[in-house]
Amino acid sequence: MGATMRKLGVLVEKDVKDLVKNPTMLLSIIMPVGFTFFYRMFFGEDALSGGDAEVGAALRYVLLSLGMGMSVGMGASMVLIYGIAEEKEKHTLRTLMLANVSAEQIIAAKGLVALALTVLAELACFGVAGAPWSLCAPYLACGIAAAVPMILLSLVAGLASRDQMTAGLYSVPILLLALAPMFGYDESIRSVVRFGPTGGADELLRLMLNGDLSLASAAVPLAVIVAWVLVSAIAFKLLYKRLIRDN
């Protein structure tokens, strides 16, 4: 157990150093915050805080959903996919495999670093959105629920990438999946995107902001999140084992 934790600590330290040297990390925080700020200014304080309370609540949901989707999409697709593709190009990943580093340890190390970056971006977006701070903890909980399946999917896409050019191609659908709930304001579209990787968490966010969150209403969104986590984790482990055999 001690050896496993030491190995995990070394992996986390390596990934943090790689991120610090990567300007993409800074971009993955700035862009979600910048877009959230832009749309807050576009909507205007009068629409958000004054006038029709129902309209203000709906616009607040749009801001928070945008911040969460972009934070998850940028943190997962830009950081993880490119990071793993770069490790494959430099044969760092092969070295880790030959050093008997397991798929679970790779998931834990990279997932923790990416999750911390995503939560930081979500926290900044929440502050910019101007929502009551009493909603901060529930919002971050929804953000973590959205981030976990997207992080796992990004790890799968990173392993499947041959190089950083391929990673750029794979990062686009990952980002679109993260942002899919933003286009689900129509009920017919929402009935589809709510079953996506971030759809369950976004549905929890909507229920929370509307005051409709309960154990019964949260059952389906939570089941969607768990299903995507399990499928993505199994896919990563299978692909990781295949790469080990190829090496």
C-alpha positions as CSV (number, residue, x, y, z in Angstrom):
1,M,0.0,0.0,0.0
2,G,2.8,2.4,0.9
3,A,4.6,1.7,-2.4
4,T,1.5,2.3,-4.3
5,M,0.9,5.6,-2.6
6,R,4.5,6.7,-3.2
7,K,4.2,5.8,-6.9
8,L,0.9,7.7,-7.1
9,G,2.6,10.7,-5.5
10,V,5.4,10.7,-8.0
11,L,2.9,10.5,-10.9
12,V,0.9,13.4,-9.5
13,E,4.1,15.5,-9.1
14,K,5.1,14.7,-12.7
15,D,1.7,15.6,-14.1
16,V,1.6,18.9,-12.1
17,K,5.1,19.9,-13.4
18,D,4.0,19.0,-17.0
19,L,0.9,21.2,-16.6
20,V,2.8,24.2,-15.1
21,K,5.1,24.2,-18.1
22,N,2.1,24.0,-20.5
23,P,0.4,27.3,-21.5
24,T,-2.7,25.3,-22.3
25,M,-3.3,25.0,-18.6
26,L,-3.6,28.7,-18.2
27,L,-5.8,28.9,-21.3
28,S,-8.2,26.2,-19.9
29,I,-8.9,28.4,-16.9
30,I,-9.0,31.8,-18.7
31,M,-11.4,30.9,-21.5
32,P,-14.3,29.6,-19.4
33,V,-14.0,32.5,-17.0
34,G,-13.8,34.9,-20.0
35,F,-16.9,33.5,-21.7
36,T,-18.9,33.5,-18.4
37,F,-18.0,37.2,-17.8
38,F,-18.8,38.1,-21.4
39,Y,-22.3,36.6,-21.2
40,R,-22.9,38.2,-17.8
41,M,-22.2,41.6,-19.3
42,F,-24.3,40.7,-22.4
43,F,-27.3,39.8,-20.2
44,G,-26.9,42.8,-18.0
45,E,-27.3,43.2,-14.3
46,D,-30.9,44.3,-14.6
47,A,-32.0,41.1,-16.3
48,L,-30.1,38.9,-13.8
49,S,-30.9,40.7,-10.5
50,G,-33.9,42.9,-11.2
51,G,-37.2,42.6,-13.0
52,D,-38.7,39.1,-13.6
53,A,-37.3,36.7,-11.0
54,E,-38.0,33.7,-13.3
55,V,-36.1,35.2,-16.2
56,G,-33.2,36.1,-13.8
57,A,-33.1,32.5,-12.5
58,A,-33.1,31.1,-16.1
59,L,-30.3,33.4,-17.2
60,R,-28.3,32.5,-14.0
61,Y,-28.7,28.8,-15.0
62,V,-27.3,29.6,-18.5
63,L,-24.3,31.3,-17.0
64,L,-23.5,28.6,-14.5
65,S,-24.2,25.8,-17.1
66,L,-21.8,27.6,-19.5
67,G,-19.1,28.0,-16.9
68,M,-19.4,24.3,-15.9
69,G,-19.4,22.9,-19.4
70,M,-16.5,25.0,-20.6
71,S,-14.4,24.3,-17.5
72,V,-15.0,20.6,-17.9
73,G,-14.5,20.6,-21.6
74,M,-11.3,22.8,-21.6
75,G,-9.8,21.1,-18.6
76,A,-10.4,17.6,-19.9
77,S,-10.0,17.9,-23.7
78,M,-7.2,20.4,-23.9
79,V,-5.1,19.3,-21.0
80,L,-5.5,15.5,-20.8
81,I,-5.8,14.5,-24.4
82,Y,-2.9,16.6,-25.5
83,G,-0.9,15.6,-22.4
84,I,-1.2,11.9,-23.0
85,A,-0.6,12.3,-26.8
86,E,2.6,14.2,-25.9
87,E,3.7,11.4,-23.5
88,K,3.1,8.8,-26.2
89,E,5.2,10.8,-28.7
90,K,8.1,11.2,-26.2
91,H,7.7,7.5,-25.1
92,T,7.1,8.6,-21.5
93,L,3.9,6.5,-21.3
94,R,5.8,3.4,-22.6
95,T,8.4,3.9,-19.9
96,L,5.6,4.1,-17.3
97,M,4.0,0.9,-18.6
98,L,7.4,-0.9,-18.5
99,A,7.8,0.4,-14.9
100,N,4.7,-1.6,-14.0
101,V,2.5,1.5,-13.6
102,S,-1.1,0.3,-13.7
103,A,-4.1,1.8,-15.5
104,E,-5.7,2.6,-12.2
105,Q,-2.6,4.6,-11.1
106,I,-2.6,6.5,-14.3
107,I,-6.3,7.3,-14.0
108,A,-5.9,8.4,-10.4
109,A,-2.9,10.6,-11.0
110,K,-4.0,12.4,-14.1
111,G,-7.6,12.4,-13.0
112,L,-6.8,14.2,-9.7
113,V,-4.7,16.9,-11.4
114,A,-7.2,17.5,-14.1
115,L,-10.1,17.5,-11.6
116,A,-8.2,20.1,-9.4
117,L,-7.7,22.3,-12.5
118,T,-11.4,21.9,-13.5
119,V,-12.7,22.8,-10.0
120,L,-10.4,25.9,-9.9
121,A,-11.9,27.0,-13.2
122,E,-15.5,26.3,-12.1
123,L,-14.9,28.2,-8.9
124,A,-13.7,31.2,-10.9
125,C,-16.7,31.0,-13.2
126,F,-19.1,30.8,-10.2
127,G,-17.6,34.0,-8.8
128,V,-17.8,35.8,-12.1
129,A,-21.5,34.6,-12.6
130,G,-22.5,36.5,-9.5
131,A,-24.6,33.7,-8.0
132,P,-25.3,33.6,-4.3
133,W,-22.3,32.0,-2.5
134,S,-24.6,29.6,-0.7
135,L,-24.9,27.8,-4.0
136,C,-21.2,27.4,-4.4
137,A,-20.7,24.0,-2.7
138,P,-23.7,22.4,-4.6
139,Y,-22.4,23.9,-7.8
140,L,-18.9,22.5,-7.4
141,A,-20.5,19.2,-6.5
142,C,-22.3,19.2,-9.8
143,G,-19.2,20.3,-11.6
144,I,-17.2,17.4,-10.1
145,A,-20.0,15.0,-11.2
146,A,-19.7,16.4,-14.7
147,A,-15.9,16.3,-14.7
148,V,-15.3,12.7,-13.7
149,P,-16.9,11.0,-16.8
150,M,-15.3,13.6,-19.1
151,I,-11.9,13.1,-17.6
152,L,-12.2,9.4,-18.2
153,L,-13.4,9.9,-21.8
154,S,-10.5,12.3,-22.4
155,L,-8.0,9.7,-21.1
156,V,-9.5,7.2,-23.5
157,A,-9.2,9.7,-26.4
158,G,-5.6,10.5,-25.3
159,L,-4.6,6.8,-25.4
160,A,-6.3,6.4,-28.8
161,S,-4.4,9.4,-30.2
162,R,-1.3,8.6,-32.3
163,D,0.2,12.0,-31.9
164,Q,-0.7,15.6,-30.9
165,M,-2.2,16.3,-34.3
166,T,-4.6,13.4,-33.8
167,A,-5.3,14.6,-30.3
168,G,-6.5,17.9,-31.8
169,L,-9.0,16.0,-33.8
170,Y,-10.2,13.9,-30.9
171,S,-10.5,16.9,-28.5
172,V,-13.2,18.5,-30.6
173,P,-16.0,15.9,-30.0
174,I,-14.9,15.7,-26.3
175,L,-15.4,19.5,-26.0
176,L,-18.7,19.3,-27.8
177,L,-20.0,16.6,-25.5
178,A,-19.1,18.7,-22.5
179,L,-20.9,21.7,-24.0
180,A,-23.9,19.7,-25.2
181,P,-26.2,20.7,-22.3
182,M,-25.9,24.3,-23.4
183,F,-28.0,23.5,-26.4
184,G,-30.6,21.7,-24.5
185,Y,-32.8,24.6,-23.5
186,D,-35.5,23.2,-25.8
187,E,-37.3,20.3,-24.2
188,S,-36.9,18.0,-27.2
189,I,-33.2,18.6,-27.4
190,R,-32.8,18.3,-23.6
191,S,-34.5,14.8,-23.7
192,V,-31.4,13.7,-25.7
193,V,-28.5,15.6,-24.2
194,R,-29.5,14.8,-20.6
195,F,-28.2,11.3,-21.3
196,G,-24.8,12.6,-22.4
197,P,-21.6,12.5,-20.2
198,T,-22.3,16.0,-18.7
199,G,-26.1,15.8,-19.1
200,G,-26.7,14.2,-15.8
201,A,-24.7,16.8,-13.9
202,D,-26.3,19.6,-15.8
203,E,-29.8,18.3,-15.0
204,L,-28.8,18.2,-11.3
205,L,-27.7,21.8,-11.6
206,R,-31.0,22.8,-13.2
207,L,-33.0,21.0,-10.5
208,M,-31.0,22.6,-7.8
209,L,-31.4,26.2,-9.1
210,N,-35.1,25.6,-9.6
211,G,-35.5,24.3,-6.1
212,D,-36.8,20.9,-7.4
213,L,-33.9,18.7,-6.4
214,S,-35.0,15.6,-4.5
215,L,-33.9,12.0,-4.2
216,A,-36.5,10.9,-6.7
217,S,-35.7,13.6,-9.3
218,A,-31.9,13.0,-8.9
219,A,-32.2,9.3,-9.5
220,V,-32.0,9.3,-13.3
221,P,-29.2,12.0,-13.6
222,L,-27.1,10.1,-11.0
223,A,-27.6,6.8,-12.9
224,V,-26.5,8.5,-16.1
225,I,-23.3,9.8,-14.4
226,V,-22.5,6.4,-12.9
227,A,-23.1,4.7,-16.2
228,W,-20.7,7.0,-18.1
229,V,-18.0,6.6,-15.4
230,L,-18.2,2.8,-15.5
231,V,-18.1,2.6,-19.3
232,S,-15.3,5.1,-19.7
233,A,-13.2,3.5,-16.9
234,I,-13.6,0.0,-18.5
235,A,-12.7,1.4,-22.0
236,F,-9.6,3.1,-20.6
237,K,-8.4,-0.1,-18.8
238,L,-9.0,-2.3,-21.9
239,L,-7.1,0.2,-24.2
240,Y,-4.3,0.5,-21.7
241,K,-3.9,-3.3,-21.6
242,R,-3.8,-3.4,-25.4
243,L,-1.0,-0.7,-25.5
244,I,1.0,-2.8,-23.0
245,R,0.8,-5.8,-25.2
246,D,1.7,-3.7,-28.3
247,N,4.8,-2.4,-26.4
